[in-house]
Amino acid sequence: MNSRLTSGLFIIASVFLAGCFSYVPPDPPPNWTALLVERVPQLGDDFLRSTAMTEAKKPVLLVLGEMPDSTRHRVEATLLLNKMKAYLVKNSGGQIHVFDTSADVESYRRKRMKETMHQRFKGDIALLASRVDAKYSRRNVKIAVREVANQRNVGDVCADGFISLLRDKLVSDGMGNITFLDWDKRSEADYILGGEFSKTGLSGGGSPSGEDSRDEQRLRVTFTDAETGDVDFESSVIATSRDFAPSIWATYILSGRLEEISKDHYSSTDDYVRIEFTVVDPDSTLVRWTGSSEIAITTNKSVLYY
């Protein structure tokens, strides 16, 4: 009787002790990248509603910056930045273009400006090209193109872009016997093609008061004798008008960062992984928008994530 009782108590005690001291494996570490990707739409929508977007000249050009990761977790920072990029492009209705480098932005701006100028000054370029052809077609001249003096943009007009369009028009139409040379071969040229912005036109048309008016800005195109330096031919077009506003598209740098915050609470540790995106105006260095989100996961204190 006593032996059976002892055996029963031993079995009960064994089961009880086994339940108390059995090994419970810790939860697997979370996929931080996947969890943070889920926060991208919320942050993307916040930027799309921000004044940095609503008050900006469209399209907005975004250059991808960096996304440093100071956490001890395996987070794919580049993937998160690209996810944000894809979300903004997809949900902006064509109002956002994202580029990997500033050089890509500049190339895009020049392309768009040239397209705009071609539409706006198509007639002026055709007329000027015909006048150039009439003057030089029978002379088999060589023309070198120089960088435009007083270079600046007036509205949608880039002086170098206008000269480039004029050159393209002469070449595409096969006008006369005009040969264009690179600037480093200017010593072989008969004439130098160039231009500059000026406040008054050839007819002396300017503001009677002498004030600088948008309506009076002109682009002066010249063909200069390469040997004597005398202006052999010149013409000008109005570069600005009240009929259109300058397309100075907003250009921002989109960057981000990842950081970790850990807090002890008695028997547990709360790990916070914080994702933050920032949009900066590179010209003024002002932060135009910032958005962040934190993910807190309470874990057993003895569990370490690698």
Residue, then its C-alpha position, 0 to 999 in steps of 0.5 A: m500500500n505504502s509502496r503504491l502510494t509512494s510510486g503514485l506520488f513520484i509519478i505526479a511529482s515527476v510530471f509536475l517537475a517536468g512541466c515546470f522545467s521543460y525547455v520552451p524554444p524562443d520565438p523566431p526573430p521577426n522579419w523586420t524588413a517585411l514589417l517595415v515594408e508594411r509601413v511604406p504606404q502610410l508614409g507615402d500617402d503622408f508625403l503625397r498630402s504634404t505641402a511639399m507636394t501640393e504646393a510644388k510645381k509639377p512634376v516633382l523630381l526626386v533624387l534618391g539619397e542614402m538610408p543608413d541603418s544603425t540597428r543590429h537587425r537584418v534590415e534591407a535598407t535599400l529595399l525599403l528606399n526602393k519600395m518608397k520610390a515605387y509607391l510614390v511613382k505609382n500613386s502620384g498620378g504621374q506627378i513624381h519622377v524619381f532618379d538615382t542621381s542628380a545627373d539623371v535629373e539634370s538630363y531629364r530637365r534639359k530634355r523636358m526644357k528642350e521639348t517645351m522650347h521646341q513647341r513654343f519657338k518652333g516658328d521662330i526657329a524655322l524662320l531663323a533657320s531659313r534666314v541663316d540658310a539664305k545667307y550662308s548656303r552658297r558659301n560652304v561655311k564652317i560654323a563652330v558653336r560656343e557656349v551662350a554668354n550671360q547664360r541663365n534660364v528665363g522661364d522655359v528658355c535655356a539659351d544653349g538649348f535654343i542654339s542647339l535647336l537651331r543647329d538641329k533644324l539646320v542639320s535635319d533640313g539639310m540646308g545649304n552647305i553648312t558644316f558645324l564644328d565642335w568648339d575645340k575645332r573653332s580655329e577651322a571655323d569661318y563663323i561662331l554661332g552663339g547668343e545671349f539674353s538681353k533686355t532689349g531687342l534689335s529694334g530697340g524695343g524696351s521699356p520706356s522707363g528702362e525697368d526690367s520687364r519679363d516681356e522685354q527679355r530676348l534671346r539674341v543669336t549671333f554669327t560672328d566672323a571667326e577671324t575679325g570678331d565682327v558680327d556678320f548676322e544676328s537675330s533675336v526672339i522674345a524669350t518671355s511672355r505673360d502667356f506662360a509661367p516658368s516651369i521651375w519643377a520642384t527637385y527634392i532629395l529623398s533619403g531615410r534612416l533606420e534606428e533602434i530603441s530598446k527599453d527594459h520593462y521588468s521581465s521583458t524588453d521592448d525593441y523599437v525599430r524606427i523608419e524615417f523618410t526625409v525630403v530635402d530641398p537641395d538648394s535651400t537645404l530646408v527639410r520639406w517633409t519628414g515622416s516616421s513610423e515605429i514598430a515595437i515588439t515585446t520579447n522574452k528578456s532572455v532572447l537575443y536577435y541577431 
